[in-house]
Amino acid sequence: MPPVAAIPVPAVVSAYRSPSCGCCKGWLDHLRQAGFTVKDYVTSNLASIKQRYGVPPQLQP
């Protein structure tokens, strides 16, 4: 794999996920390996989080 140019990364990435989501866990591991600091918020009420941050209905699974 060719070297990747250094890009500044944010100090912290906040992620909200359901307790049963294995895909999210994998993605957060990937972010950590890429040098991100991850705040992992596990919640069973993602609907309220999506509403709080204004996620449009068409982007919600």
N, CA, C and O atoms as a GROMACS GRO file, in nm:
protein
  244
    1MET      N    1   0.084  -0.117   0.000
    1MET     CA    2   0.000   0.000   0.000
    1MET      C    3   0.089   0.124   0.000
    1MET      O    4   0.182   0.132   0.080
    2PRO      N    5   0.062   0.221  -0.088
    2PRO     CA    6   0.146   0.342  -0.092
    2PRO      C    7   0.124   0.427   0.032
    2PRO      O    8   0.018   0.421   0.094
    3PRO      N    9   0.224   0.507   0.069
    3PRO     CA   10   0.208   0.593   0.186
    3PRO      C   11   0.096   0.694   0.164
    3PRO      O   12   0.071   0.739   0.052
    4VAL      N   13   0.031   0.728   0.271
    4VAL     CA   14  -0.079   0.824   0.268
    4VAL      C   15  -0.029   0.956   0.326
    4VAL      O   16   0.041   0.957   0.427
    5ALA      N   17  -0.064   1.065   0.261
    5ALA     CA   18  -0.025   1.196   0.311
    5ALA      C   19  -0.087   1.219   0.448
    5ALA      O   20  -0.201   1.181   0.473
    6ALA      N   21  -0.012   1.281   0.534
    6ALA     CA   22  -0.062   1.310   0.669
    6ALA      C   23  -0.174   1.412   0.662
    6ALA      O   24  -0.160   1.518   0.599
    7ILE      N   25  -0.283   1.381   0.724
    7ILE     CA   26  -0.395   1.474   0.732
    7ILE      C   27  -0.424   1.498   0.880
    7ILE      O   28  -0.424   1.404   0.959
    8PRO      N   29  -0.449   1.622   0.916
    8PRO     CA   30  -0.480   1.647   1.056
    8PRO      C   31  -0.611   1.578   1.094
    8PRO      O   32  -0.708   1.580   1.018
    9VAL      N   33  -0.612   1.519   1.210
    9VAL     CA   34  -0.734   1.453   1.257
    9VAL      C   35  -0.787   1.526   1.378
    9VAL      O   36  -0.710   1.581   1.457
   10PRO      N   37  -0.919   1.527   1.394
   10PRO     CA   38  -0.974   1.592   1.513
   10PRO      C   39  -0.928   1.519   1.639
   10PRO      O   40  -0.897   1.400   1.636
   11ALA      N   41  -0.925   1.592   1.747
   11ALA     CA   42  -0.881   1.533   1.873
   11ALA      C   43  -0.974   1.420   1.916
   11ALA      O   44  -0.928   1.318   1.967
   12VAL      N   45  -1.104   1.438   1.896
   12VAL     CA   46  -1.200   1.339   1.945
   12VAL      C   47  -1.315   1.324   1.845
   12VAL      O   48  -1.365   1.422   1.791
   13VAL      N   49  -1.354   1.200   1.821
   13VAL     CA   50  -1.473   1.169   1.742
   13VAL      C   51  -1.576   1.110   1.838
   13VAL      O   52  -1.547   1.013   1.908
   14SER      N   53  -1.695   1.170   1.843
   14SER     CA   54  -1.802   1.117   1.926
   14SER      C   55  -1.892   1.028   1.840
   14SER      O   56  -1.934   1.068   1.732
   15ALA      N   57  -1.921   0.909   1.889
   15ALA     CA   58  -2.005   0.815   1.816
   15ALA      C   59  -2.113   0.761   1.908
   15ALA      O   60  -2.087   0.724   2.022
   16TYR      N   61  -2.234   0.758   1.856
   16TYR     CA   62  -2.348   0.703   1.928
   16TYR      C   63  -2.390   0.576   1.856
   16TYR      O   64  -2.404   0.575   1.734
   17ARG      N   65  -2.410   0.468   1.932
   17ARG     CA   66  -2.447   0.341   1.870
   17ARG      C   67  -2.533   0.259   1.964
   17ARG      O   68  -2.535   0.281   2.085
   18SER      N   69  -2.603   0.162   1.905
   18SER     CA   70  -2.682   0.071   1.988
   18SER      C   71  -2.589  -0.036   2.045
   18SER      O   72  -2.484  -0.063   1.987
   19PRO      N   73  -2.625  -0.096   2.157
   19PRO     CA   74  -2.538  -0.195   2.221
   19PRO      C   75  -2.513  -0.318   2.133
   19PRO      O   76  -2.413  -0.387   2.150
   20SER      N   77  -2.605  -0.346   2.040
   20SER     CA   78  -2.592  -0.469   1.962
   20SER      C   79  -2.524  -0.450   1.827
   20SER      O   80  -2.514  -0.545   1.750
   21CYS      N   81  -2.477  -0.330   1.795
   21CYS     CA   82  -2.424  -0.305   1.661
   21CYS      C   83  -2.277  -0.344   1.649
   21CYS      O   84  -2.188  -0.272   1.695
   22GLY      N   85  -2.252  -0.458   1.587
   22GLY     CA   86  -2.115  -0.502   1.563
   22GLY      C   87  -2.046  -0.420   1.456
   22GLY      O   88  -1.925  -0.400   1.462
   23CYS      N   89  -2.123  -0.373   1.357
   23CYS     CA   90  -2.065  -0.291   1.250
   23CYS      C   91  -2.005  -0.163   1.308
   23CYS      O   92  -1.895  -0.123   1.271
   24CYS      N   93  -2.079  -0.100   1.398
   24CYS     CA   94  -2.030   0.024   1.459
   24CYS      C   95  -1.902  -0.001   1.538
   24CYS      O   96  -1.808   0.078   1.531
   25LYS      N   97  -1.898  -0.110   1.611
   25LYS     CA   98  -1.776  -0.143   1.687
   25LYS      C   99  -1.658  -0.155   1.593
   25LYS      O  100  -1.549  -0.105   1.624
   26GLY      N  101  -1.677  -0.221   1.480
   26GLY     CA  102  -1.570  -0.237   1.382
   26GLY      C  103  -1.524  -0.103   1.325
   26GLY      O  104  -1.404  -0.079   1.308
   27TRP      N  105  -1.620  -0.016   1.295
   27TRP     CA  106  -1.588   0.115   1.241
   27TRP      C  107  -1.510   0.198   1.344
   27TRP      O  108  -1.415   0.267   1.309
   28LEU      N  109  -1.552   0.191   1.471
   28LEU     CA  110  -1.482   0.266   1.575
   28LEU      C  111  -1.340   0.213   1.595
   28LEU      O  112  -1.248   0.291   1.621
   29ASP      N  113  -1.321   0.083   1.584
   29ASP     CA  114  -1.186   0.026   1.591
   29ASP      C  115  -1.101   0.078   1.476
   29ASP      O  116  -0.984   0.111   1.494
   30HIS      N  117  -1.160   0.086   1.358
   30HIS     CA  118  -1.090   0.140   1.240
   30HIS      C  119  -1.048   0.285   1.264
   30HIS      O  120  -0.935   0.323   1.233
   31LEU      N  121  -1.137   0.365   1.319
   31LEU     CA  122  -1.104   0.504   1.348
   31LEU      C  123  -0.988   0.515   1.448
   31LEU      O  124  -0.898   0.597   1.432
   32ARG      N  125  -0.992   0.431   1.550
   32ARG     CA  126  -0.883   0.432   1.650
   32ARG      C  127  -0.750   0.395   1.585
   32ARG      O  128  -0.648   0.458   1.612
   33GLN      N  129  -0.752   0.294   1.499
   33GLN     CA  130  -0.629   0.251   1.431
   33GLN      C  131  -0.576   0.360   1.339
   33GLN      O  132  -0.456   0.366   1.311
   34ALA      N  133  -0.665   0.447   1.292
   34ALA     CA  134  -0.626   0.558   1.204
   34ALA      C  135  -0.578   0.679   1.283
   34ALA      O  136  -0.544   0.782   1.225
   35GLY      N  137  -0.577   0.668   1.416
   35GLY     CA  138  -0.524   0.775   1.499
   35GLY      C  139  -0.626   0.864   1.566
   35GLY      O  140  -0.591   0.960   1.634
   36PHE      N  141  -0.754   0.834   1.547
   36PHE     CA  142  -0.858   0.913   1.611
   36PHE      C  143  -0.878   0.868   1.756
   36PHE      O  144  -0.862   0.751   1.788
   37THR      N  145  -0.913   0.962   1.841
   37THR     CA  146  -0.960   0.931   1.975
   37THR      C  147  -1.112   0.922   1.964
   37THR      O  148  -1.175   1.013   1.910
   38VAL      N  149  -1.170   0.815   2.016
   38VAL     CA  150  -1.313   0.791   1.999
   38VAL      C  151  -1.384   0.792   2.134
   38VAL      O  152  -1.343   0.723   2.228
   39LYS      N  153  -1.490   0.870   2.142
   39LYS     CA  154  -1.581   0.863   2.257
   39LYS      C  155  -1.698   0.778   2.210
   39LYS      O  156  -1.773   0.818   2.120
   40ASP      N  157  -1.715   0.664   2.270
   40ASP     CA  158  -1.815   0.565   2.229
   40ASP      C  159  -1.934   0.573   2.324
   40ASP      O  160  -1.925   0.529   2.438
   41TYR      N  161  -2.045   0.628   2.275
   41TYR     CA  162  -2.166   0.640   2.356
   41TYR      C  163  -2.262   0.529   2.314
   41TYR      O  164  -2.312   0.528   2.201
   42VAL      N  165  -2.288   0.437   2.404
   42VAL     CA  166  -2.379   0.326   2.376
   42VAL      C  167  -2.516   0.362   2.434
   42VAL      O  168  -2.528   0.394   2.552
   43THR      N  169  -2.618   0.355   2.349
   43THR     CA  170  -2.753   0.391   2.392
   43THR      C  171  -2.855   0.302   2.323
   43THR      O  172  -2.834   0.259   2.210
   44SER      N  173  -2.964   0.276   2.390
   44SER     CA  174  -3.071   0.198   2.328
   44SER      C  175  -3.176   0.290   2.268
   44SER      O  176  -3.277   0.243   2.214
   45ASN      N  177  -3.155   0.422   2.276
   45ASN     CA  178  -3.251   0.518   2.223
   45ASN      C  179  -3.184   0.608   2.119
   45ASN      O  180  -3.163   0.727   2.143
   46LEU      N  181  -3.151   0.551   2.005
   46LEU     CA  182  -3.085   0.628   1.900
   46LEU      C  183  -3.178   0.731   1.837
   46LEU      O  184  -3.131   0.833   1.786
   47ALA      N  185  -3.308   0.706   1.840
   47ALA     CA  186  -3.403   0.801   1.781
   47ALA      C  187  -3.389   0.940   1.844
   47ALA      O  188  -3.393   1.040   1.774
   48SER      N  189  -3.373   0.945   1.975
   48SER     CA  190  -3.361   1.076   2.041
   48SER      C  191  -3.229   1.143   2.005
   48SER      O  192  -3.224   1.266   1.994
   49ILE      N  193  -3.124   1.066   1.986
   49ILE     CA  194  -2.994   1.122   1.946
   49ILE      C  195  -3.004   1.179   1.805
   49ILE      O  196  -2.957   1.289   1.778
   50LYS      N  197  -3.067   1.104   1.715
   50LYS     CA  198  -3.084   1.150   1.576
   50LYS      C  199  -3.167   1.277   1.572
   50LYS      O  200  -3.137   1.368   1.495
   51GLN      N  201  -3.271   1.284   1.654
   51GLN     CA  202  -3.354   1.404   1.660
   51GLN      C  203  -3.274   1.522   1.714
   51GLN      O  204  -3.282   1.633   1.661
   52ARG      N  205  -3.198   1.499   1.821
   52ARG     CA  206  -3.118   1.606   1.884
   52ARG      C  207  -3.021   1.668   1.784
   52ARG      O  208  -3.002   1.790   1.785
   53TYR      N  209  -2.959   1.586   1.699
   53TYR     CA  210  -2.858   1.635   1.606
   53TYR      C  211  -2.914   1.663   1.466
   53TYR      O  212  -2.839   1.692   1.373
   54GLY      N  213  -3.046   1.654   1.451
   54GLY     CA  214  -3.109   1.693   1.326
   54GLY      C  215  -3.081   1.603   1.208
   54GLY      O  216  -3.069   1.651   1.095
   55VAL      N  217  -3.070   1.473   1.232
   55VAL     CA  218  -3.050   1.379   1.121
   55VAL      C  219  -3.181   1.369   1.043
   55VAL      O  220  -3.284   1.333   1.100
   56PRO      N  221  -3.178   1.400   0.913
   56PRO     CA  222  -3.301   1.396   0.835
   56PRO      C  223  -3.358   1.255   0.828
   56PRO      O  224  -3.282   1.158   0.824
   57PRO      N  225  -3.491   1.241   0.828
   57PRO     CA  226  -3.554   1.108   0.827
   57PRO      C  227  -3.505   1.018   0.713
   57PRO      O  228  -3.492   0.897   0.732
   58GLN      N  229  -3.477   1.075   0.595
   58GLN     CA  230  -3.433   0.992   0.483
   58GLN      C  231  -3.294   0.933   0.503
   58GLN      O  232  -3.254   0.842   0.430
   59LEU      N  233  -3.219   0.982   0.601
   59LEU     CA  234  -3.086   0.928   0.630
   59LEU      C  235  -3.087   0.834   0.750
   59LEU      O  236  -2.984   0.779   0.788
   60GLN      N  237  -3.203   0.814   0.810
   60GLN     CA  238  -3.214   0.726   0.925
   60GLN      C  239  -3.257   0.586   0.879
   60GLN      O  240  -3.355   0.573   0.806
   61PRO      N  241  -3.184   0.483   0.921
   61PRO     CA  242  -3.225   0.347   0.882
   61PRO      C  243  -3.350   0.302   0.953
   61PRO      O  244  -3.397   0.191   0.932
   0.00000   0.00000   0.00000
